[in-house]
Amino acid sequence: MSVMELHATSGSTKVFFSDTGKFLPNIKGRTRVMLVTDENVVRMHGDKMNDLDKIVLQAGESAKTIRSVERIYDALLDHDVDRSSLIVGVGGGTVSDVTGFAASTFRRGIPFGFVPTTLLAQVDASIGGKNGINFRGFKNMIGTVRQPEFCMIDLSLLKTLPADQLISGMAEIIKCGAILNNKLFEYVEENHPGIISMDERSLAYAVSETISAKISVVGRDEMDNGERMKLNFGHTVGHAIEKVTGLPHGYSIAIGMVAESRLAAHNGVLPSGDVLRIEGLLKRMGLPTRSEASSTDVLEAISKDKKSSGDSINIALPEKIGNGTIYKIKKRQLKYAVQEVCK
């Protein structure tokens, strides 16, 4: 079992890479362990958690609410969970976000860890300490930054994923390569058939390189004040499309990357050839590059983006494959980007 470590101000995380199918590392010394999971995970992997207390949430983004957090608080109180206990989120991005937020705020913070069961959660939601819930339909409007004690990355858990969820997770791998790591991007370009078919070696390399790149950035900028903002590439437009359309997160981020890449090229920041490479790779991975959403509705959603400051917004734009910069632009400049990918 290989291990990576993330060291940040709020705490440190050990990222274990395993193929054992076990849900937990060594947890000796804990007075109680409580799992938070969802209905889909229980259906697929319930036999692995029969002996553990668990809170089962509704599956999907609709569970990423304060009501789900209250359900967790109630269960933690009823089971006398304290700071010597451990909460473990077993599931996709919604489970990771809700579990991390509840654990970070209950009793002013109790230990927690993650066993992500989707590709999106393995390469993004479970890594980096951002834990949040949605509010009035807007993504991650309420949240904390606090690192989990561990993340257990087990690619064997992905074998039960529907194809659309696997493809959705590919968007975050491509994003990481496009904005941070040109070697990762080139690897995915050259090996995308193997990654899509879940060839163990190809997928393991793409996942570990994505996680490694994110760990490096978060270790230097945990609170998202500078370099970490690069990881928001595709998310300004993408989150708005997700809100308006209800498309899966990765699909929405893929469209957002196209919009923001075209904006970068329009502003003379990114070579047009690199825009074509990004769009081409997204298409080859089976991800969308356009939306039927109204550009007016998407721009309205962007106006509520948490990265906004008055009439300006911070946005990560690639300058070449594998490197990008944070730009502060006027919100009106996003009209071009949104109209490039929406109605």
N, C-alpha and C positions, 0 to 999 in steps of 0.2 A: 504494500500500500504506500503510494507516494503522498507527500504532504507539501503544500505551499502555505506560507504564513503572511497575513496582512497585519501590519502594526499601525495603529492610528491613535489619535488623541482619546477617543471614547472607549478604546479597548482593542484587543487583538483577536483575530480569527484564524483558526487552523482549518485549511481546506483539504479534506481527505479525498483522494481518488481511489475508489474501490469498485470491485465488480462482484462482491459477495452477496448482494441482495439484502444485507443487514441494514437496519434503519439507524442504529446507534453506535457510536464509538464507545470507548470505556467511560462509564458514567458512575464509577464508584464514588461514594461519599455524598450522593444526593439523597435528601430525605424523601423526595417524591419526584417522579417524572410524569409530565402530562403532555400528551400529543394534541396538536390541533391539525385537523385534516379536512377533507371534503368528501362528499358522497362518491365521486368518481374514484378517488384513491382507495376508499374503503372497498368498493366493488372489485377493483383490480388487485389490491394488495392487502386486503383485510386480514388474511391469514398470518401476515407478518407482525400484526399489532394486537392480536387477540388478548394478550396478557397485560396490556398497558391501558391506563385510563386515557380516554380521548374525548375531545370535543369535535363533533362532526358538523361542518358548515355546508351550506348550499354551495354547489360548484359554480365557478364562473365569476366574472367581474362584478356581478350584482351583489355579491357578498362582501365587497370591499367597502363597508359602511360602518358607521358608529354603532349600529344595532348589532353587528357581528362582534364588535369589540366588547360591547356590554354583555353579550352572551358568554364570552371568554372570561370577563371579570367575574360574572356570577359563578361560573364553574370553578375558577381559581379560589374564590372565597369559600365555596361549599366544600372543597377538597383541602382546605387549610394549606394552600401553596404559599411558601414564603421564600426568602432570599437564598435559602440553601437548597431550594428545589430547582428543577429545570423544565422549561417549556420547549417543545420541539415541534416546529412547523413541518409537516410532511405533505407536500403537494406542489402546486404551481405557484405562479407569481402572486395571485391573490392571497393564498394561504401564507406565503412568506411575508407579505406586506402587513396583513392583519395580525399575524402572530408576533412579528417584531414590534409593531406599534403597541399591542396590548402588553407585551412583556416589558417594554421600555417604560411604560407609564404605571403599571400596577405596582403598588408599594414603592413607587419612585424608582423602579427598575429591578427586575429579577433576571437571572441568567436564561439565555435561550440559544437555540441552535436550529439549523435547517437541514432537511433532507429533501432537496428539490427533485420533483418527479417529472418535470417538463424541461425541454431544451431551453426555452426562454428563461425559466427560473434558474437553471444551472449556470448560464453564462451571464445573467443580468440581475434578476430580482433578488437572488439570495446573496449576492456578493456586493459589499460596499457599505452596508449599514443604513441605507435609506429605507425607512419603514413608514408607510403612509396609507391613508384611506381617502376615498373620494368624497366630495361634498357638493351637493346640488349638481351632480353630473360632471364636475370638473376633476381631472385626474390629480390625485395626491395632494390635495389642497391642505390636508391636515396631516402632520407627520413628525417624525423624530429622525435623528441621525445617531445610531448606536450600533456597535458591531456585535454580531452573534459570536458566541464562543467557538462554534464550529459550523462548517458546511460539509455534508457528505455527498460527494459527486459520484454517482453510480450510473454509468451509461446503460446498464442492463435494465434500469427502470424505464428507459425510453422505448423499449420494445412494445409496450402496450399503448403507446401514444397513437391517436389518429393522425393520418398523414398531414392534415391541415395544421395541427399543432406543432408538428416537427418543422414544417416549412416556416411557420410563424417565427420560431426560434432562430432560424437561419438569418433573419433580418438583423438581429443584434450582433451576430458574428460578422456579417458583412459591414455593418456600421463601424464596428471596432477596427476592422482592417482599413476601411476607407479613411477614418479620421486619425488613427493612431499607429497602425502597423502595416506598412506596405507589403512585408513578407507574408503576413497572414492573408492579406487580400489576394496576393498572387497565388498563394497555395490553394485558396478556395476556388479561384479561377481555373486552376489546372486540375483540381481534384473534385470538382463539384459533383460528378456522377457518383463517385464513391461516398461522398458525404451524404447525398440525398438517399442513397440505398443503405445507409447506416453501416458502411464498411467500418469495422471496429477501429482500425489503425487511422484511417482518414478522419473520422469523426472525433476520435480521442485527441488528435493533434489540434484540430480546429477549436475544440472546446478548451483544452488546456492553455493554448496560446491566447485565446480571448480572455480567460480568467486571469492569466498572468499579466496581461496588459492592463486590465482594470485594477488589479491589486496594486500595481506599480503607481498608477495615477492616484488612486484613493489614498495610498500611503503618504503621498506628498500634499494632497489637497482634499482632506476628508469632508470639509464643510462646503465644498462646491463654490469656492470663491474665485477660482481661477482655472487651472488646468482641467479639473474634473468637469467643468462645463462643456468641454469638448465631447463628452459622452452623451450630451443632449443633441448631437447631430441627428437631424431628421425628426426630432421630437416636438419642435415648435409647431410645425405644420401637422405632423403626424398625430399628436395628441388631440388637436382640434378636429381632424378628420375622424379619429376614433370616437370622440364625443358626438359628432353630428351623425355619423353613419352606424356606429356600433360594430364596425369591422374589428377583427382581432387585432391585438396590439402590434404584433410583428408586421401584419399586412399594412396597417396604418403608417407605421414607421418607415416601411419601404417606400410608400408614396411620398411621405415627408422628405426622405432622403433625395428623391428625384427632384422635388420642388426646390429644396435648399441647395442642391448641386447646380441646378439651372440658375438660381439666383446668384450663386457664386460666380458662375461663368458670365452671367449678364453684367455683373459688377467688375469683370476683368480679373477676378481672383483665381479662378480655376480654369485650366485649359479645357476646351470643349471635348477633346479626346478622352479626358478623364471622366467627364459627365457620361459619355457613351459607355465607358467601361463599367461604371457604377450601374447604370440602367440595364446594361446587357447582362451583368451578373445577377441582378435581381430577377430579371425575366427567366434566366436559365434555372434559377432556383425555384421557379414557380410562384414568385411573388408579384403582386400587382404594381403597376407604375402610374396608374391613373385612378381617379375616383369619380363616381357619378354625383358626388355631393355638390351642393350649391356653393360657389366661391364666396357669396355674401355670408352664408351661414358659417362657413369655416373661418372667415376673417373675424366675424363676431366672436366666435369661440376663442380665437387667438387673443382678442382684446382683454380676456380674463386670465391670460397665461401668468403663472406665478413668477416668470422671469421678466415681466413687464416693469417698467419704471416710467410713469407718466406716459408720454407719447412715444417712448423708445422701448426697445426690447433687446436683450442680449441673445445672440444667436451664434452657434458654432457653424462655421463654414469651412469646407476643405479647400486647401490651396494647391494640393496635389494629392495623389493617392498615398495615404499613410501619414498625412500631416494636415493640421488645420489650426485655425485661430478663432478666438472669440471676438465678434464684432458687435458694437452697439449701433443699431440702425433705427431709423424711424419706422413705426409700425406700417405706415402707408407704403413703404418699400416692399412689404410682403405681398402686396396685391399682385404684383407680377408673378411671384413664385406660386401663389395659390391658383391663379388663373391658368398657369401652365399645366396643372394636373387636375383641376376641377372644372365644373361647368361654369 
